Amino acid sequence: MLSPYDGPPFRIGILSSHKVVGYGSGNMPMPIVSGQDAKFLHQSMLRGEQYSNDLQGHPDLAKVTAKWVDAALTARP
């Protein structure tokens, strides 16, 4: 499950709705929930409720991605 934004109400709503139906307790582990934007320090990650986070919109993201793709395409085995 990907939260389109890390702040309220998205991430909190997604985690809360899963908890209401029993996920995160007993034999129902939390599903894999990932956030996006990396704008907040997540206590939910430390509690094991949120699996990961993805930083979006960094000014150099496209440049770095292009370098990685170029390196992968020109790498020799």
Helices and strands as residue ranges (DSSP letters): H 10-20, E 34-36, H 43-46, E 52-54, H 61-74
